[in-house]
Amino acid sequence: MKRQPPICLRARRAQKGAVAVETALSLVILLFVATAGLNFGDAMVVRSRLTHGVGHAARVCALGTRGGQLLGGLNACVEQQARAVMDTMAGRCNGLAVNSNIEQIATDGGAINIVQVEARCPYNGGVWGGMVDRYVNRPLILSARTSMPLGPVGP
């Protein structure tokens, strides 16, 4: 006659399957959270580079103007400078749009010209873009804006 194993061993064997299922479910959730964190971190790096690029473009192009005029056009200068600073990060935007204009602002001492630069980047997620596009119906729009004084409006 075959002897039955003790009850505690039978209970332990039954739990082995439950532990495997719990581990599998936990790993899926952990992988999803880790991937979301990497995607968010990458988006913040792109936004930081976009903000730096817009500020740099405003400074360089504002210093290159004479009386509000820029050889080759302000928009061309701003776009070129912003893309140069963004470097490879510009490839993570689906159609990086950089716009600029010169505006006059009245002050107590007269009027002053300022360059306003704005950029919009529909973020495509880089390495993780395919996974984000699968679950999100609209793109994440990263934007940056800055202003730089050109100086007083002259006669």
C-alpha positions as CSV (number, residue, x, y, z in Angstrom):
1,M,0.0,0.0,0.0
2,K,1.3,3.4,-1.0
3,R,1.7,6.0,1.7
4,Q,0.1,9.5,1.2
5,P,2.4,12.5,1.6
6,P,1.7,14.7,4.6
7,I,-0.9,17.5,4.1
8,C,1.7,20.3,4.4
9,L,3.6,18.9,1.4
10,R,0.5,18.7,-0.7
11,A,-0.4,22.3,0.1
12,R,3.1,23.4,-0.8
13,R,3.0,21.7,-4.2
14,A,-0.4,23.3,-5.0
15,Q,1.1,26.8,-4.2
16,K,4.0,26.4,-6.7
17,G,1.6,27.0,-9.6
18,A,0.0,30.0,-8.0
19,V,3.4,31.6,-7.4
20,A,4.3,31.2,-11.1
21,V,1.1,32.9,-12.2
22,E,1.6,35.7,-9.7
23,T,5.1,36.2,-10.9
24,A,4.1,36.3,-14.5
25,L,1.4,38.9,-13.8
26,S,3.7,41.0,-11.7
27,L,6.5,41.0,-14.4
28,V,4.0,42.2,-17.1
29,I,2.9,45.1,-14.9
30,L,6.5,45.9,-13.9
31,L,7.6,45.9,-17.6
32,F,4.8,48.2,-18.6
33,V,5.6,50.7,-15.8
34,A,9.3,50.6,-16.7
35,T,8.6,51.2,-20.4
36,A,6.3,54.1,-19.6
37,G,9.0,55.6,-17.4
38,L,11.6,55.3,-20.1
39,N,9.2,56.9,-22.6
40,F,8.4,59.8,-20.3
41,G,12.1,60.4,-19.5
42,D,12.9,60.4,-23.2
43,A,10.1,63.0,-23.9
44,M,11.5,65.2,-21.2
45,V,15.0,65.1,-22.7
46,V,13.5,66.1,-26.1
47,R,11.6,68.9,-24.5
48,S,14.7,70.1,-22.7
49,R,16.7,70.2,-25.9
50,L,13.7,71.9,-27.7
51,T,13.7,74.6,-25.0
52,H,17.4,75.1,-25.2
53,G,17.3,75.2,-29.0
54,V,14.5,77.9,-29.0
55,G,16.5,80.1,-26.5
56,H,19.7,79.7,-28.5
57,A,17.9,80.5,-31.8
58,A,16.4,83.7,-30.3
59,R,19.7,84.9,-28.9
60,V,21.7,84.2,-32.1
61,C,19.1,85.7,-34.5
62,A,18.4,88.7,-32.3
63,L,22.1,89.6,-32.2
64,G,22.3,89.1,-36.0
65,T,19.6,91.7,-36.7
66,R,20.2,95.3,-37.6
67,G,17.1,97.5,-37.2
68,G,14.8,94.5,-37.3
69,Q,16.3,93.2,-40.6
70,L,18.1,89.9,-40.9
71,L,20.0,88.8,-43.9
72,G,18.2,85.7,-45.2
73,G,15.1,86.3,-43.1
74,L,14.4,85.8,-39.4
75,N,12.4,82.6,-39.8
76,A,15.2,80.9,-41.8
77,C,17.8,81.9,-39.1
78,V,15.6,80.7,-36.2
79,E,14.7,77.4,-37.9
80,Q,18.4,76.7,-38.8
81,Q,19.7,77.5,-35.3
82,A,17.0,75.6,-33.5
83,R,17.5,72.5,-35.6
84,A,21.3,72.7,-35.2
85,V,20.9,72.7,-31.4
86,M,18.4,69.9,-31.4
87,D,20.7,67.8,-33.5
88,T,19.5,64.2,-33.6
89,M,16.5,65.0,-31.3
90,A,14.8,66.7,-34.2
91,G,14.2,63.3,-35.7
92,R,12.0,62.4,-32.7
93,C,9.5,65.1,-33.8
94,N,6.9,64.4,-36.6
95,G,7.3,67.8,-38.3
96,L,9.2,70.2,-36.0
97,A,7.6,73.6,-36.6
98,V,9.6,76.7,-35.5
99,N,8.0,80.1,-36.0
100,S,9.3,83.6,-35.1
101,N,8.2,87.2,-35.4
102,I,9.3,90.7,-34.4
103,E,6.9,92.6,-32.2
104,Q,7.0,96.2,-30.9
105,I,6.2,96.8,-27.2
106,A,5.6,100.2,-25.8
107,T,7.5,101.1,-22.7
108,D,7.8,104.3,-20.6
109,G,10.9,105.3,-22.5
110,G,9.6,104.5,-25.9
111,A,9.1,101.4,-28.0
112,I,11.3,98.3,-28.1
113,N,11.5,95.5,-30.6
114,I,11.5,91.9,-29.4
115,V,12.0,88.6,-31.2
116,Q,9.5,85.9,-30.3
117,V,10.3,82.3,-31.1
118,E,8.0,79.4,-30.7
119,A,8.5,75.7,-31.5
120,R,6.1,72.7,-31.6
121,C,7.2,69.1,-31.7
122,P,4.7,66.3,-32.1
123,Y,6.7,63.7,-30.2
124,N,6.9,60.3,-31.9
125,G,8.5,58.5,-29.0
126,G,11.9,57.5,-30.5
127,V,12.6,53.9,-29.5
128,W,9.2,53.5,-27.7
129,G,7.1,55.3,-30.2
130,G,5.4,52.2,-31.7
131,M,4.2,51.1,-28.3
132,V,2.9,54.5,-27.4
133,D,1.1,54.9,-30.7
134,R,-0.6,51.6,-30.2
135,Y,-2.3,52.8,-26.9
136,V,-2.6,56.5,-27.4
137,N,-4.8,58.0,-30.2
138,R,-3.1,61.5,-30.3
139,P,0.5,62.5,-30.3
140,L,2.2,64.2,-27.4
141,I,2.8,67.8,-28.4
142,L,6.0,69.3,-26.8
143,S,6.3,73.1,-27.1
144,A,8.7,75.9,-26.2
145,R,8.5,79.6,-26.4
146,T,10.9,82.5,-25.6
147,S,11.4,86.2,-26.3
148,M,14.6,88.2,-26.8
149,P,14.9,92.1,-26.9
150,L,16.3,93.6,-30.1
151,G,16.7,97.1,-28.7
152,P,14.9,100.4,-28.9
153,V,13.0,101.3,-32.0
154,G,15.2,103.8,-33.9
155,P,14.2,106.6,-36.2
